[in-house]
Amino acid sequence: MRRLTDALTKPLIGSVLAISFVTFLVFSTIPVLIPLLGISFFNFGSVETPLVYIYVGVIQIVLQGLLIGRLAEKLGEEKLMVFGSLLFMMGLFLMPLISNIMVFLILLTMIGQVAE
């Protein structure tokens, strides 16, 4: 416990550990949140729920396979990291608040661009 306390008090290491913890915590909610919202808002069943994950996979393939390299060259990796994190945060925050299927898909796109 003392080593953890020592690591958390160091400026750079403490920040990285805190950010990593929050990031892993948030990413662990996605496999639970998306099906629950799909069932609750749209009555998704055993056919529609996997289609949601396929949609997110296609988004990741398109973005990471075709666009990320070009965007990184044009905008820079730092800006992309900040912009992607903001999109992810907004998408995850808004998803349980809006029960429209089109908005749900847009928010999934915002979340899917970061989820790796």
N, C-alpha and C positions, 0 to 999 in steps of 0.2 A: 504494500500500500504506500509505503514511503517513496519508493521509486516512481510510482505513478504521480504522487503529489509533487515530487521534484521535477518530473517531466512537464507537468501542467504549469508549473510556475516559470519555466523558461519561455521567453517571449515567442520565439518562432515555433518551437516544438509544441507548446501548449495550444497555440492557435491551430496548428495543423491537426493535432489530435482532436480538438473540439469540433472543427469543421468536418473531419472524417467521421466522427461519431454521428453528428447530425445527418450527414449525407447517407450513411448506411442505414440509419433509422428511417429516413424518408423513403429510400429505395425499397426497404423491406415492407412498406405499406402498400406499394403498388399492386402486387399480386392479390392482395386482400381487398383493397379499395375498389378496383375496377369491376370485378365480378359482383360485389355487393351493390354497387351503384347501378350496374346494368340490370340486376335482378329487381332491385327496388324501384328504379325509375321506369324501366322499359320492359319488364317481365322477360328478360333474357333467359334462355334455357341452355341446354347442353349443346345446341347448335350455334347459337349466336355468340356465346361467351368465347369459344375458341376463335371465332371470326374476328373478334376484337383484338386478340393477341396476334393474329395473322396480319391485321391492319397495322398494328404497331411495328411488327417485323418488317413489313414492306416499307413503311416510313423510314425505319433505320437503314435499310438496304439502300434506298434512294439517296438519303442524306449522306450517309457515310461513304457509300460507293461512288456517288456522282458529284455531290455538291460540297462536302466539307473541305476537300483539298483546294478547290477553287476559291471558296469563301475565305479560307485561312490565308491564302496568298493575297487576296484583295483587301481583307479587313484586318488580318493579324489574329494570331491564336488567342491573345489575351482578351480582345474584344469579343471574340466568339465564345470564350468561356464565360464571360460575364453575361452576355446576351442569352446564351443557352440556359444558364442558371436562372436568370430572371424569367424566361419563358416557362421553364419547368416549375418554378415557384408559383407563378400566376396560374398555370394550368392546374396544378395540384390543389391550390387554394380554391379556385372557382368551381372545380368539378362537382363537389357535393352540393353546391348552391344553385345550380341551374339544371333543370330536368328537361332540356330540349335535346333531341337526338343529334341534330346538326351541330349544336354547340358542344355536345359531348364528344363528337368526332374531332372537332377543331381542338378541343382541349387535350384529347388523346394525342393529336399531332404535336402539340406543344410539349407534352410530357414525353412522347416517344422519341423526340429528337435528341433527348439527353440520355434516356434509359439505355444502358449498354450491358 
